Amino acid sequence: MKLIKLIANLGYGSRKDVTAMFREGRITDPQGEVLYADDKVGHEAIHIDGAPLDPPAGMVLMLHKPVGYTCSTKDPGRIVYDLLPPRFRLRSPTLSSVGRLDRDTSGMLLMTDDGALLHRIVSPKAKLAKVYEATLAHDLRGDEADVFASGTLMLESETVPLAPAGMETVNARHARLTLTEGRYHQVRRMFAAVGNHVEALHRSRIGGLGLDDLPAGQWRLLGAGDVERMFGATP
């Protein structure tokens, strides 16, 4: 792929913009030597304004989504792309969220431009465990873990019962749920079905991958080892 197209596809600007960047000497090798549009160099040998080029297609990142942001490109309010470098939104292939967290839910959100990986993560066949911390409006009554684990709980307006889900009681109004499917507003609807209300919801883990110490609103790129760890272990 020609350098102008490569850099434009990573969201740095239109092909016209990238051509101007070459003309201005902003695109160099790691030693600061100016590159030209017809040079034959590897991805890792390209710097823009002194910084390494963003990862090629196949990029995966983890974002600690705060409350108040939506997983959308068109919402008039705050969106998760506001927390990332603007060029990430312009990448081709598109950088998409892997599933969604609603506006009022915080925690781990994965984003990738690798369509095959995205589908692998969200596929019901993967049965990838997702861990949520739920803060409740009322004290747990005591039988919720059995109800959720039964595999018979039917959510309102649905015709197929939920797959068994694990629940750990942290305290009277804090429950930790482990789900292997991702229905619409599932955790909130599960507690509504047992007469409670979720006041705050946070996703802390997907498979063997946790947020660790990543602060709210921050993101980090994931490597192949991270992806392997996600699929290779469950809580």
C-alpha positions as CSV (number, residue, x, y, z in Angstrom):
1,M,0.0,0.0,0.0
2,K,1.3,3.5,-0.9
3,L,2.3,5.6,2.1
4,I,-0.3,8.3,1.4
5,K,-3.2,5.8,1.4
6,L,-1.8,4.0,4.4
7,I,-1.5,7.1,6.5
8,A,-4.9,8.5,5.3
9,N,-6.6,5.2,6.3
10,L,-5.2,5.6,9.8
11,G,-7.2,8.8,10.1
12,Y,-4.5,11.4,10.0
13,G,-6.3,13.3,7.2
14,S,-7.5,13.1,3.6
15,R,-5.0,12.0,1.0
16,K,-4.6,15.7,0.2
17,D,-3.9,16.4,3.8
18,V,-1.3,13.6,4.0
19,T,0.4,14.9,0.8
20,A,0.8,18.3,2.4
21,M,2.3,16.6,5.5
22,F,4.9,15.0,3.3
23,R,5.6,18.3,1.6
24,E,6.0,20.0,5.0
25,G,8.5,17.4,6.2
26,R,6.4,16.2,9.0
27,I,6.7,12.5,8.1
28,T,10.0,11.0,9.0
29,D,11.8,7.8,9.9
30,P,12.6,7.1,13.6
31,Q,15.9,9.0,13.3
32,G,14.2,12.1,12.0
33,E,15.1,11.8,8.3
34,V,12.4,13.1,6.1
35,L,10.4,10.5,4.2
36,Y,8.8,10.9,0.8
37,A,5.5,9.6,-0.5
38,D,7.1,7.1,-2.8
39,D,9.6,5.7,-0.3
40,K,9.3,1.9,0.5
41,V,9.4,1.6,4.3
42,G,7.7,-0.6,6.9
43,H,4.9,0.6,9.1
44,E,7.2,0.7,12.2
45,A,9.7,3.0,10.3
46,I,7.2,5.9,10.0
47,H,6.9,8.8,12.4
48,I,4.5,11.8,12.2
49,D,5.6,14.9,14.0
50,G,8.2,12.8,15.8
51,A,5.7,10.2,17.1
52,P,5.4,6.6,15.8
53,L,2.6,5.8,13.4
54,D,-0.6,4.4,15.0
55,P,-1.0,0.6,14.8
56,P,-2.2,-0.8,11.5
57,A,-5.6,-2.3,10.8
58,G,-6.3,-4.9,13.5
59,M,-5.8,-2.5,16.4
60,V,-7.6,-3.3,19.7
61,L,-7.9,-1.0,22.6
62,M,-9.4,-1.0,26.1
63,L,-11.3,2.0,27.3
64,H,-12.4,2.7,30.9
65,K,-15.7,4.2,30.0
66,P,-17.1,6.7,32.5
67,V,-20.8,7.2,33.1
68,G,-22.3,9.8,30.8
69,Y,-20.8,8.6,27.5
70,T,-22.6,6.7,24.8
71,C,-21.1,4.0,22.5
72,S,-22.2,5.9,19.3
73,T,-20.8,8.1,16.6
74,K,-24.0,10.2,16.2
75,D,-25.3,10.9,19.7
76,P,-25.6,14.6,20.3
77,G,-24.2,14.2,23.8
78,R,-20.8,12.9,24.9
79,I,-19.6,9.8,23.0
80,V,-16.7,7.4,23.7
81,Y,-14.8,8.7,20.7
82,D,-14.4,12.0,22.5
83,L,-12.0,10.2,24.9
84,L,-9.8,9.0,22.1
85,P,-7.5,10.8,19.6
86,P,-9.8,12.4,17.0
87,R,-8.0,10.5,14.2
88,F,-9.2,7.2,15.7
89,R,-12.7,8.0,14.6
90,L,-11.6,8.5,11.0
91,R,-9.8,5.1,10.6
92,S,-10.6,2.8,7.7
93,P,-11.6,0.1,8.5
94,T,-13.8,1.8,11.2
95,L,-12.9,1.5,14.9
96,S,-16.0,0.1,16.5
97,S,-17.0,-0.7,20.1
98,V,-17.3,-4.4,20.8
99,G,-20.8,-4.6,22.2
100,R,-22.1,-1.6,24.1
101,L,-22.3,-0.1,27.5
102,D,-25.3,2.2,28.0
103,R,-24.8,5.9,29.0
104,D,-25.3,5.1,32.7
105,T,-22.9,2.1,32.8
106,S,-19.2,2.5,33.4
107,G,-16.3,0.1,33.0
108,M,-14.4,-1.9,30.4
109,L,-15.2,-1.3,26.8
110,L,-13.2,-2.9,24.0
111,M,-12.8,-1.3,20.6
112,T,-11.3,-2.7,17.4
113,D,-11.2,-2.3,13.6
114,D,-10.8,-6.1,13.3
115,G,-14.2,-7.3,12.3
116,A,-13.4,-11.0,12.7
117,L,-12.1,-10.4,16.3
118,L,-15.2,-8.3,17.1
119,H,-17.5,-11.1,16.1
120,R,-15.5,-13.7,17.9
121,I,-15.8,-11.8,21.1
122,V,-19.6,-11.1,20.9
123,S,-20.5,-14.5,19.5
124,P,-22.8,-16.5,21.8
125,K,-20.6,-19.5,21.0
126,A,-17.6,-17.9,22.7
127,K,-19.5,-17.9,26.1
128,L,-17.0,-15.2,27.1
129,A,-17.6,-14.3,30.7
130,K,-18.3,-10.7,31.5
131,V,-18.3,-9.5,35.1
132,Y,-20.5,-6.6,36.4
133,E,-20.6,-4.8,39.7
134,A,-24.2,-3.8,40.5
135,T,-25.1,-1.3,43.2
136,L,-28.8,-1.8,44.2
137,A,-31.5,0.5,45.5
138,H,-32.8,-2.2,47.9
139,D,-31.2,-4.9,50.0
140,L,-30.8,-8.3,48.4
141,R,-33.5,-10.7,49.5
142,G,-31.3,-13.8,49.5
143,D,-32.6,-16.0,46.6
144,E,-31.3,-13.9,43.7
145,A,-28.2,-16.1,43.1
146,D,-30.4,-19.2,42.8
147,V,-32.8,-17.5,40.5
148,F,-30.1,-16.2,38.2
149,A,-28.3,-19.6,38.1
150,S,-31.4,-21.5,37.3
151,G,-31.4,-21.0,33.6
152,T,-35.2,-20.4,33.7
153,L,-35.4,-16.7,34.3
154,M,-37.5,-15.1,31.6
155,L,-37.1,-11.3,31.0
156,E,-40.2,-9.2,30.2
157,S,-41.1,-9.3,26.5
158,E,-38.7,-12.2,25.7
159,T,-39.5,-15.8,24.8
160,V,-36.2,-17.5,25.6
161,P,-35.0,-17.8,29.2
162,L,-31.6,-16.4,30.2
163,A,-28.6,-18.7,30.3
164,P,-27.4,-19.4,33.8
165,A,-25.5,-16.5,35.4
166,G,-23.4,-16.4,38.5
167,M,-23.9,-14.0,41.3
168,E,-21.7,-13.2,44.3
169,T,-23.0,-11.1,47.2
170,V,-20.5,-8.4,48.1
171,N,-22.8,-6.8,50.6
172,A,-26.5,-6.2,51.1
173,R,-26.7,-3.8,48.1
174,H,-23.7,-4.8,46.0
175,A,-23.8,-7.8,43.8
176,R,-21.2,-9.1,41.4
177,L,-22.7,-10.9,38.3
178,T,-20.9,-13.1,35.7
179,L,-22.8,-13.3,32.4
180,T,-22.0,-15.3,29.3
181,E,-24.5,-13.5,27.1
182,G,-25.3,-9.9,26.4
183,R,-28.9,-9.1,26.0
184,Y,-30.2,-5.5,26.0
185,H,-29.8,-3.9,29.5
186,Q,-29.5,-7.5,30.8
187,V,-28.3,-6.8,34.4
188,R,-30.8,-4.0,35.0
189,R,-33.6,-6.2,33.7
190,M,-32.5,-9.2,35.7
191,F,-32.7,-7.3,39.0
192,A,-36.0,-5.7,37.9
193,A,-37.3,-9.2,37.5
194,V,-36.6,-10.0,41.1
195,G,-38.0,-6.7,42.4
196,N,-34.9,-4.6,42.7
197,H,-33.4,-1.6,40.9
198,V,-29.8,-1.1,39.7
199,E,-28.6,2.3,40.8
200,A,-25.0,2.0,39.4
201,L,-23.5,-0.6,37.1
202,H,-19.8,-1.2,36.2
203,R,-18.2,-3.8,34.0
204,S,-14.9,-4.9,35.5
205,R,-13.8,-7.8,33.4
206,I,-14.2,-9.6,30.0
207,G,-12.9,-13.2,30.1
208,G,-9.4,-13.2,31.6
209,L,-8.9,-9.5,31.0
210,G,-9.6,-6.9,33.7
211,L,-9.4,-3.1,33.9
212,D,-6.6,-3.3,36.4
213,D,-5.5,0.2,37.3
214,L,-6.7,2.0,34.2
215,P,-8.3,5.2,35.3
216,A,-11.8,6.3,34.2
217,G,-11.7,8.0,30.9
218,Q,-8.3,6.5,29.9
219,W,-7.5,3.9,27.3
220,R,-4.6,1.6,26.3
221,L,-3.7,-0.4,23.3
222,L,-3.9,-4.2,23.7
223,G,-1.4,-6.6,22.3
224,A,-1.7,-10.2,21.1
225,G,-0.9,-11.4,24.6
226,D,-3.8,-9.4,26.1
227,V,-6.2,-10.9,23.5
228,E,-4.9,-14.4,24.3
229,R,-5.4,-13.8,28.0
230,M,-9.0,-12.6,27.4
231,F,-9.9,-15.8,25.7
232,G,-7.7,-18.1,27.8
233,A,-9.1,-17.5,31.2
234,T,-12.3,-16.7,32.9
235,P,-12.9,-15.4,36.4
